[in-house]
Amino acid sequence: MKVQILGTGCSKCRLLEDHVRQALHDYNITAEIEKVTDIDDIMAMGVMMTPALAIDGVVKSVGRVLTKEQLLPFLKGEK
């Protein structure tokens, strides 16, 4: 699984990345994390507000810093 954090590096983007890393660790889920910071790449994925989360290239959340608990269904493929 590839988890993409879309954002230009603002504090909310970094916080989302931290939550993703914590969730992967706490729930023992293996995934590759990619940070997408280029605005053209972000817009090409249809995202107009950051931070955003994509799993395997599919955008799952936009404009929110999800908690570890909110991330779990996405990381387990339930949503």
Biopython code that builds the backbone (N, CA, C, O; Angstrom):
import numpy as np
from Bio.PDB.StructureBuilder import StructureBuilder

atoms = [
    (1, "MET", "N", (0.858, -1.173, 0.000)),
    (1, "MET", "CA", (0.000, 0.000, 0.000)),
    (1, "MET", "C", (0.900, 1.232, 0.000)),
    (1, "MET", "O", (1.943, 1.260, 0.653)),
    (2, "LYS", "N", (0.472, 2.248, -0.749)),
    (2, "LYS", "CA", (1.183, 3.523, -0.752)),
    (2, "LYS", "C", (0.250, 4.591, -0.187)),
    (2, "LYS", "O", (-0.855, 4.799, -0.688)),
    (3, "VAL", "N", (0.718, 5.263, 0.864)),
    (3, "VAL", "CA", (-0.027, 6.351, 1.487)),
    (3, "VAL", "C", (0.630, 7.655, 1.051)),
    (3, "VAL", "O", (1.828, 7.857, 1.247)),
    (4, "GLN", "N", (-0.172, 8.537, 0.458)),
    (4, "GLN", "CA", (0.348, 9.817, -0.006)),
    (4, "GLN", "C", (-0.224, 10.944, 0.848)),
    (4, "GLN", "O", (-1.436, 11.048, 1.039)),
    (5, "ILE", "N", (0.671, 11.779, 1.355)),
    (5, "ILE", "CA", (0.293, 12.990, 2.075)),
    (5, "ILE", "C", (0.468, 14.137, 1.098)),
    (5, "ILE", "O", (1.584, 14.420, 0.661)),
    (6, "LEU", "N", (-0.633, 14.801, 0.750)),
    (6, "LEU", "CA", (-0.583, 15.894, -0.213)),
    (6, "LEU", "C", (-0.625, 17.219, 0.529)),
    (6, "LEU", "O", (-1.571, 17.505, 1.263)),
    (7, "GLY", "N", (0.409, 18.019, 0.330)),
    (7, "GLY", "CA", (0.479, 19.325, 0.967)),
    (7, "GLY", "C", (1.828, 19.958, 0.741)),
    (7, "GLY", "O", (2.808, 19.280, 0.435)),
    (8, "THR", "N", (1.867, 21.251, 0.893)),
    (8, "THR", "CA", (3.083, 22.002, 0.591)),
    (8, "THR", "C", (4.056, 22.075, 1.752)),
    (8, "THR", "O", (5.117, 22.686, 1.627)),
    (9, "GLY", "N", (3.719, 21.468, 2.874)),
    (9, "GLY", "CA", (4.632, 21.457, 4.005)),
    (9, "GLY", "C", (4.177, 22.312, 5.167)),
    (9, "GLY", "O", (4.967, 22.598, 6.067)),
    (10, "CYS", "N", (2.927, 22.724, 5.168)),
    (10, "CYS", "CA", (2.402, 23.538, 6.269)),
    (10, "CYS", "C", (2.311, 22.690, 7.540)),
    (10, "CYS", "O", (2.515, 21.476, 7.499)),
    (11, "SER", "N", (2.011, 23.322, 8.644)),
    (11, "SER", "CA", (1.959, 22.610, 9.926)),
    (11, "SER", "C", (0.877, 21.529, 9.933)),
    (11, "SER", "O", (1.074, 20.469, 10.527)),
    (12, "LYS", "N", (-0.249, 21.779, 9.289)),
    (12, "LYS", "CA", (-1.313, 20.772, 9.242)),
    (12, "LYS", "C", (-0.893, 19.567, 8.405)),
    (12, "LYS", "O", (-1.242, 18.431, 8.729)),
    (13, "CYS", "N", (-0.152, 19.810, 7.339)),
    (13, "CYS", "CA", (0.341, 18.718, 6.498)),
    (13, "CYS", "C", (1.324, 17.853, 7.285)),
    (13, "CYS", "O", (1.275, 16.626, 7.205)),
    (14, "ARG", "N", (2.200, 18.480, 8.032)),
    (14, "ARG", "CA", (3.154, 17.744, 8.851)),
    (14, "ARG", "C", (2.446, 16.974, 9.955)),
    (14, "ARG", "O", (2.840, 15.855, 10.284)),
    (15, "LEU", "N", (1.407, 17.562, 10.528)),
    (15, "LEU", "CA", (0.647, 16.879, 11.572)),
    (15, "LEU", "C", (-0.071, 15.648, 11.010)),
    (15, "LEU", "O", (-0.101, 14.601, 11.656)),
    (16, "LEU", "N", (-0.643, 15.768, 9.822)),
    (16, "LEU", "CA", (-1.280, 14.614, 9.194)),
    (16, "LEU", "C", (-0.253, 13.512, 8.950)),
    (16, "LEU", "O", (-0.536, 12.338, 9.189)),
    (17, "GLU", "N", (0.917, 13.877, 8.484)),
    (17, "GLU", "CA", (1.973, 12.881, 8.264)),
    (17, "GLU", "C", (2.335, 12.197, 9.580)),
    (17, "GLU", "O", (2.497, 10.978, 9.617)),
    (18, "ASP", "N", (2.461, 12.960, 10.645)),
    (18, "ASP", "CA", (2.763, 12.377, 11.959)),
    (18, "ASP", "C", (1.683, 11.391, 12.379)),
    (18, "ASP", "O", (1.988, 10.309, 12.881)),
    (19, "HIS", "N", (0.419, 11.760, 12.176)),
    (19, "HIS", "CA", (-0.689, 10.875, 12.547)),
    (19, "HIS", "C", (-0.674, 9.596, 11.714)),
    (19, "HIS", "O", (-0.948, 8.514, 12.235)),
    (20, "VAL", "N", (-0.357, 9.712, 10.431)),
    (20, "VAL", "CA", (-0.270, 8.532, 9.573)),
    (20, "VAL", "C", (0.839, 7.614, 10.067)),
    (20, "VAL", "O", (0.636, 6.407, 10.203)),
    (21, "ARG", "N", (1.997, 8.175, 10.333)),
    (21, "ARG", "CA", (3.121, 7.361, 10.809)),
    (21, "ARG", "C", (2.779, 6.679, 12.138)),
    (21, "ARG", "O", (3.084, 5.501, 12.325)),
    (22, "GLN", "N", (2.155, 7.407, 13.050)),
    (22, "GLN", "CA", (1.761, 6.832, 14.342)),
    (22, "GLN", "C", (0.749, 5.710, 14.149)),
    (22, "GLN", "O", (0.864, 4.657, 14.777)),
    (23, "ALA", "N", (-0.238, 5.923, 13.287)),
    (23, "ALA", "CA", (-1.263, 4.909, 13.052)),
    (23, "ALA", "C", (-0.655, 3.655, 12.436)),
    (23, "ALA", "O", (-0.984, 2.543, 12.850)),
    (24, "LEU", "N", (0.213, 3.816, 11.469)),
    (24, "LEU", "CA", (0.857, 2.660, 10.854)),
    (24, "LEU", "C", (1.642, 1.872, 11.891)),
    (24, "LEU", "O", (1.592, 0.642, 11.918)),
    (25, "HIS", "N", (2.362, 2.581, 12.738)),
    (25, "HIS", "CA", (3.144, 1.932, 13.785)),
    (25, "HIS", "C", (2.248, 1.273, 14.822)),
    (25, "HIS", "O", (2.430, 0.097, 15.137)),
    (26, "ASP", "N", (1.290, 2.009, 15.354)),
    (26, "ASP", "CA", (0.434, 1.506, 16.435)),
    (26, "ASP", "C", (-0.415, 0.317, 16.005)),
    (26, "ASP", "O", (-0.660, -0.588, 16.802)),
    (27, "TYR", "N", (-0.867, 0.310, 14.753)),
    (27, "TYR", "CA", (-1.733, -0.757, 14.278)),
    (27, "TYR", "C", (-0.972, -1.802, 13.457)),
    (27, "TYR", "O", (-1.573, -2.685, 12.845)),
    (28, "ASN", "N", (0.368, -1.685, 13.456)),
    (28, "ASN", "CA", (1.245, -2.658, 12.792)),
    (28, "ASN", "C", (0.848, -2.875, 11.322)),
    (28, "ASN", "O", (0.679, -4.008, 10.871)),
    (29, "ILE", "N", (0.707, -1.772, 10.599)),
    (29, "ILE", "CA", (0.364, -1.809, 9.178)),
    (29, "ILE", "C", (1.593, -1.372, 8.386)),
    (29, "ILE", "O", (2.223, -0.363, 8.704)),
    (30, "THR", "N", (1.921, -2.134, 7.362)),
    (30, "THR", "CA", (3.070, -1.816, 6.523)),
    (30, "THR", "C", (2.601, -1.020, 5.306)),
    (30, "THR", "O", (1.683, -1.429, 4.595)),
    (31, "ALA", "N", (3.239, 0.109, 5.085)),
    (31, "ALA", "CA", (2.898, 0.942, 3.938)),
    (31, "ALA", "C", (4.072, 1.844, 3.592)),
    (31, "ALA", "O", (4.897, 2.174, 4.443)),
    (32, "GLU", "N", (4.128, 2.228, 2.343)),
    (32, "GLU", "CA", (5.089, 3.222, 1.873)),
    (32, "GLU", "C", (4.430, 4.584, 2.022)),
    (32, "GLU", "O", (3.269, 4.764, 1.652)),
    (33, "ILE", "N", (5.168, 5.535, 2.560)),
    (33, "ILE", "CA", (4.645, 6.897, 2.707)),
    (33, "ILE", "C", (5.346, 7.793, 1.698)),
    (33, "ILE", "O", (6.573, 7.816, 1.602)),
    (34, "GLU", "N", (4.532, 8.532, 0.948)),
    (34, "GLU", "CA", (5.067, 9.483, -0.026)),
    (34, "GLU", "C", (4.475, 10.856, 0.270)),
    (34, "GLU", "O", (3.266, 11.000, 0.449)),
    (35, "LYS", "N", (5.343, 11.857, 0.318)),
    (35, "LYS", "CA", (4.875, 13.229, 0.487)),
    (35, "LYS", "C", (4.823, 13.877, -0.896)),
    (35, "LYS", "O", (5.817, 13.904, -1.621)),
    (36, "VAL", "N", (3.653, 14.393, -1.244)),
    (36, "VAL", "CA", (3.474, 15.069, -2.527)),
    (36, "VAL", "C", (3.380, 16.560, -2.217)),
    (36, "VAL", "O", (2.389, 17.023, -1.653)),
    (37, "THR", "N", (4.418, 17.305, -2.590)),
    (37, "THR", "CA", (4.490, 18.720, -2.234)),
    (37, "THR", "C", (4.361, 19.654, -3.433)),
    (37, "THR", "O", (4.123, 20.850, -3.267)),
    (38, "ASP", "N", (4.518, 19.112, -4.636)),
    (38, "ASP", "CA", (4.429, 19.954, -5.829)),
    (38, "ASP", "C", (2.964, 20.297, -6.096)),
    (38, "ASP", "O", (2.126, 19.407, -6.238)),
    (39, "ILE", "N", (2.669, 21.572, -6.160)),
    (39, "ILE", "CA", (1.285, 22.038, -6.301)),
    (39, "ILE", "C", (0.638, 21.519, -7.584)),
    (39, "ILE", "O", (-0.562, 21.241, -7.597)),
    (40, "ASP", "N", (1.407, 21.385, -8.655)),
    (40, "ASP", "CA", (0.860, 20.863, -9.912)),
    (40, "ASP", "C", (0.456, 19.391, -9.762)),
    (40, "ASP", "O", (-0.581, 18.973, -10.278)),
    (41, "ASP", "N", (1.274, 18.616, -9.058)),
    (41, "ASP", "CA", (0.955, 17.207, -8.816)),
    (41, "ASP", "C", (-0.277, 17.085, -7.925)),
    (41, "ASP", "O", (-1.123, 16.217, -8.139)),
    (42, "ILE", "N", (-0.373, 17.958, -6.928)),
    (42, "ILE", "CA", (-1.525, 17.945, -6.022)),
    (42, "ILE", "C", (-2.800, 18.270, -6.800)),
    (42, "ILE", "O", (-3.818, 17.595, -6.649)),
    (43, "MET", "N", (-2.733, 19.302, -7.627)),
    (43, "MET", "CA", (-3.911, 19.698, -8.409)),
    (43, "MET", "C", (-4.273, 18.637, -9.449)),
    (43, "MET", "O", (-5.449, 18.457, -9.763)),
    (44, "ALA", "N", (-3.272, 17.934, -9.984)),
    (44, "ALA", "CA", (-3.531, 16.877, -10.957)),
    (44, "ALA", "C", (-4.334, 15.733, -10.341)),
    (44, "ALA", "O", (-5.007, 14.988, -11.052)),
    (45, "MET", "N", (-4.261, 15.598, -9.018)),
    (45, "MET", "CA", (-5.041, 14.566, -8.325)),
    (45, "MET", "C", (-6.433, 15.080, -7.958)),
    (45, "MET", "O", (-7.210, 14.370, -7.318)),
    (46, "GLY", "N", (-6.750, 16.314, -8.364)),
    (46, "GLY", "CA", (-8.069, 16.877, -8.109)),
    (46, "GLY", "C", (-8.215, 17.509, -6.742)),
    (46, "GLY", "O", (-9.331, 17.772, -6.294)),
    (47, "VAL", "N", (-7.100, 17.755, -6.076)),
    (47, "VAL", "CA", (-7.128, 18.327, -4.730)),
    (47, "VAL", "C", (-6.910, 19.822, -4.809)),
    (47, "VAL", "O", (-5.941, 20.290, -5.407)),
    (48, "MET", "N", (-7.826, 20.572, -4.199)),
    (48, "MET", "CA", (-7.724, 22.029, -4.191)),
    (48, "MET", "C", (-7.481, 22.571, -2.789)),
    (48, "MET", "O", (-7.254, 23.769, -2.626)),
    (49, "MET", "N", (-7.524, 21.714, -1.778)),
    (49, "MET", "CA", (-7.307, 22.141, -0.399)),
    (49, "MET", "C", (-6.456, 21.087, 0.303)),
    (49, "MET", "O", (-6.695, 19.886, 0.170)),
    (50, "THR", "N", (-5.470, 21.551, 1.043)),
    (50, "THR", "CA", (-4.600, 20.632, 1.759)),
    (50, "THR", "C", (-4.789, 20.822, 3.262)),
    (50, "THR", "O", (-5.300, 21.857, 3.689)),
    (51, "PRO", "N", (-4.395, 19.864, 4.052)),
    (51, "PRO", "CA", (-3.752, 18.612, 3.665)),
    (51, "PRO", "C", (-4.760, 17.634, 3.089)),
    (51, "PRO", "O", (-5.963, 17.722, 3.333)),
    (52, "ALA", "N", (-4.226, 16.701, 2.315)),
    (52, "ALA", "CA", (-5.070, 15.654, 1.749)),
    (52, "ALA", "C", (-4.356, 14.320, 1.917)),
    (52, "ALA", "O", (-3.135, 14.252, 2.055)),
    (53, "LEU", "N", (-5.149, 13.279, 1.901)),
    (53, "LEU", "CA", (-4.639, 11.921, 2.061)),
    (53, "LEU", "C", (-5.100, 11.090, 0.883)),
    (53, "LEU", "O", (-6.278, 11.110, 0.526)),
    (54, "ALA", "N", (-4.171, 10.355, 0.274)),
    (54, "ALA", "CA", (-4.515, 9.425, -0.790)),
    (54, "ALA", "C", (-3.932, 8.059, -0.444)),
    (54, "ALA", "O", (-2.826, 7.950, 0.086)),
    (55, "ILE", "N", (-4.699, 7.027, -0.756)),
    (55, "ILE", "CA", (-4.245, 5.654, -0.568)),
    (55, "ILE", "C", (-4.197, 5.012, -1.953)),
    (55, "ILE", "O", (-5.202, 4.950, -2.660)),
    (56, "ASP", "N", (-3.010, 4.536, -2.323)),
    (56, "ASP", "CA", (-2.816, 3.924, -3.642)),
    (56, "ASP", "C", (-3.363, 4.796, -4.765)),
    (56, "ASP", "O", (-3.977, 4.293, -5.706)),
    (57, "GLY", "N", (-3.139, 6.101, -4.664)),
    (57, "GLY", "CA", (-3.512, 7.045, -5.709)),
    (57, "GLY", "C", (-4.946, 7.522, -5.684)),
    (57, "GLY", "O", (-5.346, 8.321, -6.531)),
    (58, "VAL", "N", (-5.736, 7.044, -4.719)),
    (58, "VAL", "CA", (-7.138, 7.449, -4.605)),
    (58, "VAL", "C", (-7.277, 8.406, -3.419)),
    (58, "VAL", "O", (-6.960, 8.045, -2.285)),
    (59, "VAL", "N", (-7.747, 9.616, -3.681)),
    (59, "VAL", "CA", (-7.889, 10.621, -2.624)),
    (59, "VAL", "C", (-9.008, 10.192, -1.675)),
    (59, "VAL", "O", (-10.125, 9.892, -2.099)),
    (60, "LYS", "N", (-8.680, 10.172, -0.379)),
    (60, "LYS", "CA", (-9.627, 9.723, 0.643)),
    (60, "LYS", "C", (-10.115, 10.863, 1.537)),
    (60, "LYS", "O", (-11.230, 10.817, 2.056)),
    (61, "SER", "N", (-9.278, 11.883, 1.714)),
    (61, "SER", "CA", (-9.624, 12.982, 2.606)),
    (61, "SER", "C", (-8.965, 14.258, 2.112)),
    (61, "SER", "O", (-7.822, 14.248, 1.655)),
    (62, "VAL", "N", (-9.709, 15.364, 2.212)),
    (62, "VAL", "CA", (-9.200, 16.661, 1.748)),
    (62, "VAL", "C", (-9.499, 17.720, 2.803)),
    (62, "VAL", "O", (-10.615, 17.806, 3.315)),
    (63, "GLY", "N", (-8.479, 18.529, 3.121)),
    (63, "GLY", "CA", (-8.685, 19.681, 3.988)),
    (63, "GLY", "C", (-8.858, 19.361, 5.461)),
    (63, "GLY", "O", (-9.328, 20.206, 6.224)),
    (64, "ARG", "N", (-8.485, 18.151, 5.876)),
    (64, "ARG", "CA", (-8.655, 17.765, 7.284)),
    (64, "ARG", "C", (-7.407, 17.072, 7.796)),
    (64, "ARG", "O", (-6.720, 16.369, 7.055)),
    (65, "VAL", "N", (-7.126, 17.279, 9.071)),
    (65, "VAL", "CA", (-6.082, 16.525, 9.755)),
    (65, "VAL", "C", (-6.795, 15.398, 10.494)),
    (65, "VAL", "O", (-7.388, 15.607, 11.552)),
    (66, "LEU", "N", (-6.727, 14.205, 9.919)),
    (66, "LEU", "CA", (-7.401, 13.063, 10.515)),
    (66, "LEU", "C", (-6.628, 12.550, 11.726)),
    (66, "LEU", "O", (-5.399, 12.597, 11.755)),
    (67, "THR", "N", (-7.359, 12.062, 12.722)),
    (67, "THR", "CA", (-6.728, 11.431, 13.886)),
    (67, "THR", "C", (-6.319, 10.015, 13.510)),
    (67, "THR", "O", (-6.687, 9.514, 12.448)),
    (68, "LYS", "N", (-5.549, 9.371, 14.394)),
    (68, "LYS", "CA", (-5.167, 7.981, 14.153)),
    (68, "LYS", "C", (-6.400, 7.099, 14.003)),
    (68, "LYS", "O", (-6.444, 6.215, 13.148)),
    (69, "GLU", "N", (-7.386, 7.347, 14.833)),
    (69, "GLU", "CA", (-8.605, 6.533, 14.804)),
    (69, "GLU", "C", (-9.374, 6.746, 13.499)),
    (69, "GLU", "O", (-9.941, 5.803, 12.946)),
    (70, "GLN", "N", (-9.390, 7.981, 13.014)),
    (70, "GLN", "CA", (-10.071, 8.267, 11.749)),
    (70, "GLN", "C", (-9.315, 7.681, 10.562)),
    (70, "GLN", "O", (-9.920, 7.349, 9.543)),
    (71, "LEU", "N", (-8.002, 7.553, 10.686)),
    (71, "LEU", "CA", (-7.180, 7.005, 9.613)),
    (71, "LEU", "C", (-7.320, 5.495, 9.480)),
    (71, "LEU", "O", (-7.178, 4.954, 8.383)),
    (72, "LEU", "N", (-7.595, 4.813, 10.582)),
    (72, "LEU", "CA", (-7.582, 3.357, 10.596)),
    (72, "LEU", "C", (-8.443, 2.714, 9.507)),
    (72, "LEU", "O", (-7.946, 1.828, 8.812)),
    (73, "PRO", "N", (-9.703, 3.108, 9.319)),
    (73, "PRO", "CA", (-10.499, 2.468, 8.252)),
    (73, "PRO", "C", (-9.872, 2.631, 6.851)),
    (73, "PRO", "O", (-9.943, 1.719, 6.027)),
    (74, "PHE", "N", (-9.268, 3.787, 6.596)),
    (74, "PHE", "CA", (-8.614, 4.010, 5.303)),
    (74, "PHE", "C", (-7.409, 3.085, 5.158)),
    (74, "PHE", "O", (-7.201, 2.477, 4.109)),
    (75, "LEU", "N", (-6.624, 2.990, 6.221)),
    (75, "LEU", "CA", (-5.406, 2.189, 6.172)),
    (75, "LEU", "C", (-5.701, 0.695, 6.107)),
    (75, "LEU", "O", (-4.890, -0.083, 5.604)),
    (76, "LYS", "N", (-6.865, 0.298, 6.617)),
    (76, "LYS", "CA", (-7.254, -1.112, 6.567)),
    (76, "LYS", "C", (-8.059, -1.431, 5.307)),
    (76, "LYS", "O", (-8.475, -2.572, 5.106)),
    (77, "GLY", "N", (-8.277, -0.425, 4.458)),
    (77, "GLY", "CA", (-9.002, -0.633, 3.210)),
    (77, "GLY", "C", (-10.507, -0.738, 3.362)),
    (77, "GLY", "O", (-11.187, -1.261, 2.480)),
    (78, "GLU", "N", (-11.030, -0.246, 4.470)),
    (78, "GLU", "CA", (-12.472, -0.331, 4.725)),
    (78, "GLU", "C", (-13.253, 0.814, 4.106)),
    (78, "GLU", "O", (-14.463, 0.696, 3.918)),
    (79, "LYS", "N", (-12.592, 1.921, 3.785)),
    (79, "LYS", "CA", (-13.282, 3.067, 3.193)),
    (79, "LYS", "C", (-12.679, 3.386, 1.853)),
    (79, "LYS", "O", (-13.118, 4.323, 1.186)),
]
sb = StructureBuilder()
sb.init_structure("model")
sb.init_model(0)
sb.init_chain("A")
sb.init_seg("    ")
for serial, (resi, resn, name, xyz) in enumerate(atoms, 1):
    if name == "N":
        sb.init_residue(resn, " ", resi, " ")
    sb.init_atom(name, np.array(xyz, "f"), 0.0, 1.0, " ", f" {name:<3s}", serial, name[0])
structure = sb.get_structure()
